[in-house]
Amino acid sequence: PACYYDGPPTPRPESIGFQTCADGSRRLESMSWSAWDSAGAQGTGVFSFQVCEPSCAEGHRASYQVNVAAFNPRPAGYNSGCPSDTLFYSEMVLSFPASAPDFADTTYLGRPAIRFTTTPDTSGGQSLGNQLCY
């Protein structure tokens, strides 16, 4: 979906940080991609995030096996720092084949899922944040 301070954008990245803040926030790691083209991407890996209880500094990272579907490529914003020909998938669905985090709020292919988007719309979905290439 975006490089979010992880370095230059690359196709089929092994790890992706998004919704990044001081705690490292949400990440896709150990990614293996079975498809990656202008129609979309399909992959499997690990979704992790910081659990800030009792605080972010004293919390821990939670991890879940995940299936990733990404689609709808769009250019990054003009002030993103990204090369002008860079496209990012603007929609991403994480579905969980085993256990899922408590905030999985939808389903995808019959599994608990979380939908992320870079474009505000009325169909829900959590924000991926802005694409940044620094």
N, C-alpha and C positions, 0 to 999 in steps of 0.2 A: 504493500500500500504506500509506503514512503520510507525515506531513509532516516528521517528524524534524528539528525546528528550522528548517525552511525557510519558516515563516510559517503563516498560517491554512490549513487544508485546503481545497483547491479541487477540483472535478470536472475531469477531463481536464487535469491539470497538464502543463506543457511540460517540467518537470524535477522529479525526485524524488530525494532523498538517503535512503539507508538503510544499515543497519549502520554508522552514522556514528561516527567517532572523530576524533581530532585531525587526521588527514591528509585528511579529507573523504571518505574511504572510497569506497563504491560509489554510483554515480549513474546514473539514466536521464535522458538529455538529448535535446533536439530531438524530443520525442515528438509523434506524430500519432496520434490515436485514431479508429478506425473504428467502435467500439462502446463504450458506457459506460452500464450500467444495473444493476439489481439482480441480473441473471443473471451479469454479469461484464463485463470490459473486454478489448478487443483493440486493440493498437497497434504501431507501429514507431518506432524511434529509435536512439539510441546508448547502449550500456552502457559506462561507464568506471569504472576503479578505480586506486588508487595502487599502483604496484609499488615495494615498499620494499627495493630492492637498489641499492647496498650498505646504505642505510638509508632510512627514509621521507623524511627531509629531502633526501637526495641522489638519490632515485629519480625516477620519472616516472609519468605517467598513461598507461595503456593503454586503447584504445577499440575497440569492436566494434559493427558493425551488429547490431540485435537485433529480434526479434519478441517482443511481450509478451502473455501471456494472464494475466489476474487474475480471481479468482472467490472465492466464499464470503464475502460481506460480513458483518462482525461489528462490534459496538460497541467503542470503545477502552476501556481499563481505567479504573477510577474515579479514579486519580491521574494521568491522562495530560495534564491541562490542556486537553483537547479539549472542545468543546461536547457536551452529553449526547446529542444526536441525530445525532452524526457516526458514520458507518459507514466501515470500512476493509476493503478486500479482504484476507483473511487468507491467501490462497494466491496465488503468482505463479510463472509459469514463463517464463524467458527462453530463447528458442531462437535459434540463430545460423544465418542463411542462407548465410553464407560461412565465414570462419574463426571459431574459438571459442577462448576462453581455456583453458589447460591444466586448470583445475579444473571444467570442464563435465563433470559426472559422471553424466548420464542422457541420454535422448533424448525428444523430443517431436515428434510428427508426422514422424518419421524424421530429425530434425536433432539435432545436439549441443545439450544444454540444461542449465540449472541450475534446480532447484526451490527456492523459498523459502516459508517458512510462519511464521505468528505463533503457531501452536499446536503444542506438542510432540506428535508421534505416532510410530508405528512405521514409517511408510512413507518415512522419510528426509526429506531437504530441509534446507536451511540456514536458520538463523533470520533473519527480517526484523528482529528486535529489537522493542522496545516502541514503540507509537505514542505520540508526544509532540507536543503543540501549544504550543510556547513562543514 
